[in-house]
């Protein structure tokens, strides 16, 4: 058996389609220097993996939102008209920040809390890996 290329969107799309067809809820593969997590169950949304950073100003905490899996990073839904997002912008806990696209599958990324998105850290359309930084958000403390 050959090793899976975690940077190949076609390989990840094939795995995702196979898992969906088989009715499997998800898969996690880890090896030194690489990790792939595909979650299909639930409401089709991602839980964001975030790492805390030093507070930027009194009363708020800066957080970097990272990619929950490998895929193409989309700031807007591909079917939506391209309206540029002005930053900084306020977020509610239910706002969708963007999407990770693997083949035909879109995984929405939710804010998870009210705050202010201050910076976009990944280019729209970029291939991102698990844990790559996507957004910088300030949450009130």
N, C-alpha and C positions, 0 to 999 in steps of 0.2 A: 504494500500500500504506500502510495506517495504522500508526502506532506501537503496539506492544504495551503495555498498561497492566500494569506489573509488580506493582501492588498488587491486581489483580483475581484472586482465587482461581479463578474460573470460566475465565478466559483461560489461566491456568497449567495447570489441570486438562485443558482441551481440548488444549493443546500436549503434555502428558504422554501423554494417550491416543493422540494421533496418532503420537508417537514410538514408543510401545510397539507399536502396530499395524503400523508400518512396519519394526520391527525395528532401529531406530536406537539406538545405545548412549547417546547423550547430546547435549546442545545447550548452547552458551554464547552469550549475546547480551550485548554491552556497548555502552553509549552514555554520553555524559557524564552523570554523576549517577545512573546506574542500571546494574545488572548482573543477569542471570538465568542461573543454571546449573541444568540438569536432567540428572541422571545416572541412567541406567536399568540399565546393565550391572553385572556383578559379582554379588555375593551380596545385592544389594538394601540395602546399608547405606551410610551416609555416612561420609566422613572428615571429622572436625570441623576447622573452621577456627578456630584459637585465636590470641589475641594475648597475649603475656606482659605481666605487670604487675610492679610493684615487690614484692619479697618482703615478706610480712606478718610473719613471725617467723623467727628463725634456724633453718636446716635445712629450710625449706619455701619453695615459690614459689607465688604466687597467680596463677591464670590465669582469664581470662574466655573462656568457650566461646561462639562465635557461630553464628548460623544459616547452614548451608551453602547454603540456597536459600529462596525465599519460600514461605510457606504458613501454615497454622494450627498453632500450637505446642500440643502435647499432652504433658503431664507423664507420663501413664499411657496404656497402650493403650486405645483407646475401648471395647473389648469387656470390659476388666477392671472389676471392681467398684472404686468410688472409695475407695481407702484413702489417707488423707493421708500424705504423706512428711514425716517429722520431719527437720529439719536442725539441726545438721550430721549427715551420714551418710557412712559409709565406702563407697568404690567400689573395684571391681577393674577391670582393663583390659578385661574382657568385659561389664561391666554396661551396660545400656541406660539412658541418662539420661532419654530422652523421645523424642518423635517430631515430625516435620514432616509435616502432612497436606495433600495437594493432591488434592482430589476424593476418590476412593476409594483413592488411593495413600498408604501410610504409609512414611516414610523414618526408620528408627531412627537415633538418635544414640548412639554408644558413647563410653564414657569414654576409651579409648585408653591408659590408664595407671591405676595404683592411686593413690588419694588420698582427699580428703575434700571432698564437696560442701558448701559453706558457705552459699551464697545462691542463691535463684531470682531471676533478673533480669527475666523476662518472665512475664506473667500467663497461666495456663492458658487455652487457647482464643483467645489473642490472634493477630491477623494479624501475622506477622513478615516482614521482608525479608532479603535476603542480607546477612550481616554484623551483624545485630542481636544484641545480647548476650542470652544465654539463662540461663547458669549461671555461678557463680563457684566454682572448685575450687582447692584447695591440693594440690600435688603435693610429696612429699618430695624434697629435692635430694640 
